[in-house]
Amino acid sequence: MSDPVPYSRIGVLGAGAWGTALALTALAAGRQTLLWAREDEVLEAVRHTRRNPFLPDVTLPENLNVTDILNEAAASEALLVAVPAQVLGIFLARLAPMLAPGTPLVICAKGIEKDTGRLMHEVAAEAAPGAVITMLSGPSFARDVARGLPTAVTIAAGEDVAARLQQSLNTPVFRPYASDDVVGVALGGAAKNVYAIGCGVVEGLGLGENARAALLARSFAELARLGEALGARRETLVGLSGLGDLVLTATSISSRNFSFGVELGRGKTQAELDTPGHPLAEGVATAPALVKRARQMGVELPVAEAIADLISGTLPLGEAVMRLMSRRLKAE
């Protein structure tokens, strides 16, 4: 049986650190790659210095093409969409009229829409109904991917599209695994950012490794409980895009969400941390959205609720641990 035919032309929409890292991966896999940049300063920097301010230590190859013309990138055979989660719906509504029917849209954002509680694939399906909606997620810091360090991710789509995307992005150091569990991959990538903030708070408070391990385990139990209610498969949630991504994001100071939690645990407020120069922590907007979606499904998420309340300032730091530790005793 022959291998699936890869997509020859890949467009990457969004020239932040993650989008640029994915563009480098597609290029290394032998694909003709076009990176779309919204920011003029990024476009000019890439064209004239072969550096992206979001990845300043990485020199971009000359054959990585960059554009600020969206419909030019939209003409690619498959599109990797690496824009922030909270603007995904607006962006795709603008993009949709430019797409050929059946174009694979690989959603690379990790989050939940804050006003609706919708997962990223649900947002995309409504905004671009003529496209084939796909999710890419997993334990993957953009910096490491851009530097060519070994990484494995999950691509979730229908079997034929997932297999073609695997072939399109596979390199000796970037290994995509195929799945058809779009819900599980979308949920795992979103929820882990919230729980990473919580683990960062534990670190910032100086509560020790035992507390962080306990919180990590209970966080995954919540993720699995909500996943089951939404129809996700447990094997997806214990895989790369669930547990794997959670462990990476909730244990490394390189994680924006973990780092945000550390500062929160040291007494800083969301307002102090939400300033120019601080990198975006998607878990801030995702936390209340995750809680909202769980309540819609009748699922209790005490850890996520505490994290959301900590971020909003309605739960003082000193009371957060007591809220969780004083819950009614029960079986694991």
C-alpha positions as CSV (number, residue, x, y, z in Angstrom):
1,M,0.0,0.0,0.0
2,S,1.5,3.3,-1.0
3,D,1.8,6.3,1.3
4,P,-0.8,9.0,1.1
5,V,0.1,11.9,-1.2
6,P,1.2,15.0,0.8
7,Y,-0.1,18.4,0.2
8,S,2.5,20.2,-1.9
9,R,1.6,23.8,-1.0
10,I,1.2,24.7,2.6
11,G,0.0,28.1,3.8
12,V,0.6,29.1,7.4
13,L,-1.6,31.9,8.7
14,G,-0.1,33.8,11.6
15,A,3.6,34.6,11.9
16,G,3.9,34.5,15.7
17,A,6.4,32.1,17.2
18,W,4.2,29.0,16.7
19,G,3.1,29.8,13.2
20,T,6.8,30.5,12.2
21,A,7.9,27.2,13.8
22,L,5.2,25.3,11.9
23,A,6.2,27.0,8.6
24,L,9.8,25.9,9.2
25,T,8.6,22.4,9.8
26,A,6.5,22.4,6.6
27,L,9.5,23.7,4.7
28,A,11.8,21.0,6.2
29,A,9.3,18.4,5.2
30,G,9.8,19.5,1.5
31,R,6.6,21.5,1.1
32,Q,6.3,24.8,-0.8
33,T,5.5,27.0,2.2
34,L,4.0,30.5,2.4
35,L,3.8,32.3,5.7
36,W,1.2,35.0,6.1
37,A,2.1,37.8,8.6
38,R,-0.4,40.4,9.9
39,E,2.1,42.7,11.5
40,D,4.1,45.0,9.1
41,E,7.1,44.9,11.4
42,V,7.2,41.1,11.3
43,L,6.9,41.1,7.5
44,E,9.7,43.6,7.1
45,A,12.0,41.9,9.6
46,V,11.6,38.5,8.0
47,R,12.1,39.9,4.5
48,H,15.2,42.0,5.3
49,T,16.9,40.3,8.2
50,R,15.6,36.7,7.9
51,R,14.7,37.0,11.6
52,N,11.2,37.1,13.3
53,P,11.0,39.2,16.4
54,F,8.9,36.4,18.0
55,L,11.8,34.0,17.4
56,P,14.8,36.2,17.5
57,D,17.4,33.5,17.8
58,V,16.3,31.6,14.7
59,T,17.6,32.5,11.2
60,L,14.9,31.9,8.6
61,P,15.9,30.2,5.3
62,E,15.7,32.2,2.1
63,N,13.2,29.8,0.6
64,L,10.6,30.5,3.3
65,N,8.2,32.9,1.5
66,V,6.3,35.4,3.5
67,T,3.3,37.6,2.5
68,D,0.8,40.0,4.0
69,I,-1.8,39.2,1.3
70,L,-4.2,36.9,2.8
71,N,-5.9,35.6,-0.3
72,E,-2.5,34.7,-1.7
73,A,-1.8,32.4,1.3
74,A,-5.4,31.1,1.2
75,A,-4.8,29.6,-2.2
76,S,-2.6,27.0,-0.7
77,E,-3.7,23.3,-0.7
78,A,-3.8,23.1,3.1
79,L,-3.7,25.9,5.7
80,L,-2.2,25.8,9.2
81,V,-4.1,28.5,11.2
82,A,-1.9,29.8,14.0
83,V,-3.8,32.9,15.2
84,P,-4.8,33.5,18.9
85,A,-7.8,31.4,20.1
86,Q,-10.0,34.4,21.0
87,V,-9.9,36.0,17.5
88,L,-10.2,32.7,15.6
89,G,-13.8,33.1,14.7
90,I,-13.5,36.6,13.4
91,F,-10.4,35.7,11.4
92,L,-11.9,32.7,9.8
93,A,-15.1,34.6,8.9
94,R,-12.8,36.9,6.9
95,L,-10.9,34.0,5.4
96,A,-13.8,31.7,4.5
97,P,-14.9,33.5,1.2
98,M,-11.3,33.1,-0.1
99,L,-11.2,29.3,0.4
100,A,-11.7,26.6,-2.2
101,P,-14.4,24.1,-1.0
102,G,-12.8,21.2,0.9
103,T,-9.6,23.0,1.9
104,P,-8.1,21.5,5.0
105,L,-8.0,24.1,7.8
106,V,-5.6,22.9,10.5
107,I,-6.4,24.8,13.7
108,C,-3.3,25.2,15.7
109,A,-4.7,27.5,18.4
110,K,-5.4,26.1,21.9
111,G,-8.3,27.6,23.7
112,I,-12.0,27.9,24.3
113,E,-14.0,30.9,23.1
114,K,-14.6,33.0,26.2
115,D,-18.1,34.3,25.4
116,T,-19.6,31.0,24.2
117,G,-17.6,28.1,25.7
118,R,-17.0,26.6,22.2
119,L,-13.9,24.6,21.5
120,M,-11.8,25.7,18.5
121,H,-13.1,23.1,16.1
122,E,-16.6,24.2,16.8
123,V,-15.7,27.9,16.2
124,A,-14.0,27.0,13.0
125,A,-16.8,24.8,11.7
126,E,-19.3,27.6,12.0
127,A,-17.0,30.3,10.6
128,A,-15.8,28.3,7.6
129,P,-18.4,25.7,6.9
130,G,-17.0,24.8,3.5
131,A,-13.6,23.8,4.9
132,V,-12.4,20.5,6.4
133,I,-11.7,21.3,10.0
134,T,-8.6,19.7,11.5
135,M,-6.8,20.1,14.9
136,L,-3.1,20.0,15.5
137,S,-2.0,19.9,19.2
138,G,0.5,18.3,21.5
139,P,3.5,19.1,23.8
140,S,5.3,21.6,21.6
141,F,7.1,24.8,22.5
142,A,7.6,26.8,19.4
143,R,11.2,27.6,20.2
144,D,12.2,23.9,20.3
145,V,10.3,23.1,17.1
146,A,12.0,26.1,15.3
147,R,15.4,24.9,16.5
148,G,14.7,21.4,15.1
149,L,14.5,19.6,18.4
150,P,12.5,16.3,18.5
151,T,8.7,16.9,18.8
152,A,5.6,14.8,18.5
153,V,2.1,16.1,18.0
154,T,-1.4,14.8,17.2
155,I,-3.3,15.8,14.0
156,A,-7.0,15.1,14.3
157,A,-9.2,14.9,11.2
158,G,-11.0,12.4,9.0
159,E,-8.7,9.5,8.2
160,D,-7.7,10.5,4.6
161,V,-7.0,14.1,5.5
162,A,-5.1,13.3,8.7
163,A,-2.9,10.8,6.8
164,R,-2.1,13.3,4.1
165,L,-1.3,16.0,6.7
166,Q,1.0,13.5,8.4
167,Q,2.9,13.0,5.2
168,S,3.0,16.7,4.6
169,L,4.6,17.7,8.0
170,N,6.6,14.6,8.9
171,T,10.4,15.2,9.3
172,P,13.2,13.3,11.1
173,V,12.5,15.6,14.1
174,F,8.8,16.4,13.9
175,R,6.5,13.3,14.2
176,P,2.7,13.8,13.7
177,Y,0.4,11.1,14.9
178,A,-3.1,10.8,13.3
179,S,-6.4,10.7,15.2
180,D,-10.0,11.1,14.3
181,D,-10.9,12.4,17.8
182,V,-11.1,16.1,17.0
183,V,-13.0,16.8,20.3
184,G,-10.4,15.2,22.5
185,V,-7.5,16.9,20.8
186,A,-9.3,20.3,20.9
187,L,-10.2,19.9,24.6
188,G,-6.8,18.7,25.7
189,G,-5.0,21.6,24.1
190,A,-7.3,24.1,25.6
191,A,-7.7,22.8,29.2
192,K,-4.0,22.2,29.8
193,N,-3.3,26.0,29.7
194,V,-5.8,26.6,32.6
195,Y,-4.3,23.8,34.8
196,A,-0.8,25.0,34.0
197,I,-1.6,28.4,35.5
198,G,-2.8,26.5,38.6
199,C,0.5,24.6,38.8
200,G,2.4,27.9,38.4
201,V,0.4,29.3,41.4
202,V,1.5,26.4,43.5
203,E,5.1,27.1,42.5
204,G,4.7,30.8,43.2
205,L,3.2,30.2,46.6
206,G,6.1,27.8,47.5
207,L,3.8,25.0,48.4
208,G,6.2,22.3,47.3
209,E,6.4,19.4,44.8
210,N,3.9,17.2,46.6
211,A,1.2,19.9,46.1
212,R,2.1,20.4,42.5
213,A,1.9,16.7,41.7
214,A,-1.4,16.4,43.5
215,L,-2.8,19.3,41.6
216,L,-1.5,18.0,38.3
217,A,-3.2,14.6,38.9
218,R,-6.5,16.1,40.0
219,S,-6.4,18.5,37.0
220,F,-6.1,15.6,34.6
221,A,-9.0,13.8,36.4
222,E,-11.1,16.9,35.7
223,L,-10.0,17.0,32.1
224,A,-10.9,13.3,31.6
225,R,-14.3,13.8,33.3
226,L,-15.2,16.7,31.0
227,G,-13.8,14.9,28.0
228,E,-16.0,11.9,28.6
229,A,-19.1,14.2,28.8
230,L,-18.1,15.8,25.5
231,G,-17.6,12.5,23.7
232,A,-13.8,12.5,23.6
233,R,-11.9,9.2,23.8
234,R,-9.9,8.5,26.9
235,E,-6.9,7.2,24.9
236,T,-6.7,10.7,23.2
237,L,-6.7,12.4,26.6
238,V,-3.9,10.2,28.0
239,G,-1.9,10.8,24.8
240,L,0.2,13.6,23.4
241,S,-2.5,16.2,23.0
242,G,-3.9,15.6,26.5
243,L,-1.7,14.4,29.3
244,G,1.5,14.9,27.3
245,D,0.8,18.6,26.7
246,L,-0.5,19.1,30.3
247,V,2.8,17.7,31.7
248,L,4.9,19.9,29.5
249,T,2.9,23.1,30.1
250,A,2.4,22.7,33.8
251,T,6.0,21.9,34.7
252,S,8.2,24.3,32.7
253,I,9.0,27.9,33.4
254,S,9.3,28.2,29.6
255,S,5.5,27.8,29.5
256,R,3.7,31.2,29.3
257,N,0.8,29.9,31.3
258,F,2.9,28.3,34.0
259,S,5.0,31.5,34.3
260,F,1.8,33.6,34.5
261,G,0.7,31.3,37.4
262,V,4.0,31.7,39.2
263,E,3.7,35.5,39.1
264,L,0.0,35.2,40.3
265,G,1.2,33.0,43.2
266,R,3.7,35.6,44.1
267,G,1.0,38.2,44.5
268,K,0.7,40.0,41.2
269,T,-2.7,40.6,39.7
270,Q,-4.0,39.9,36.2
271,A,-4.0,43.6,35.5
272,E,-0.3,43.9,36.4
273,L,0.5,40.9,34.2
274,D,-1.7,41.9,31.2
275,T,0.7,44.6,30.0
276,P,2.8,45.1,26.9
277,G,5.9,43.0,27.1
278,H,4.2,40.1,28.9
279,P,3.6,37.2,26.5
280,L,0.0,36.1,25.9
281,A,-1.2,33.3,28.3
282,E,-4.2,31.7,26.6
283,G,-5.3,30.1,29.8
284,V,-6.4,33.4,31.3
285,A,-9.3,33.7,28.8
286,T,-9.8,30.0,28.6
287,A,-10.3,29.4,32.4
288,P,-13.8,31.0,32.7
289,A,-14.8,29.6,29.3
290,L,-13.7,26.1,30.5
291,V,-15.8,26.4,33.6
292,K,-18.8,27.7,31.6
293,R,-18.6,24.8,29.2
294,A,-18.4,22.3,32.0
295,R,-21.4,23.8,33.7
296,Q,-23.4,23.5,30.5
297,M,-22.5,19.8,30.5
298,G,-23.3,19.4,34.2
299,V,-19.7,18.5,35.0
300,E,-18.0,19.8,38.2
301,L,-14.5,21.2,37.8
302,P,-13.4,22.5,41.3
303,V,-9.8,23.0,40.3
304,A,-10.6,25.0,37.2
305,E,-13.2,27.0,39.1
306,A,-10.6,28.0,41.7
307,I,-8.1,28.9,39.0
308,A,-10.7,31.1,37.2
309,D,-11.6,32.8,40.4
310,L,-7.9,33.4,41.3
311,I,-7.3,35.0,37.9
312,S,-10.4,37.3,38.2
313,G,-9.4,38.3,41.7
314,T,-12.6,37.0,43.3
315,L,-10.7,34.3,45.3
316,P,-7.8,35.6,47.4
317,L,-4.6,33.6,47.2
318,G,-4.8,32.5,50.8
319,E,-8.2,31.0,50.4
320,A,-7.6,29.0,47.3
321,V,-5.8,26.1,48.9
322,M,-8.3,26.0,51.7
323,R,-11.2,25.8,49.3
324,L,-9.8,22.8,47.6
325,M,-8.4,21.0,50.7
326,S,-11.7,21.4,52.6
327,R,-13.9,19.8,50.0
328,R,-15.8,16.8,51.1
329,L,-13.7,13.6,51.4
330,K,-14.4,11.1,48.6
331,A,-12.9,8.2,46.7
332,E,-10.4,8.8,44.0
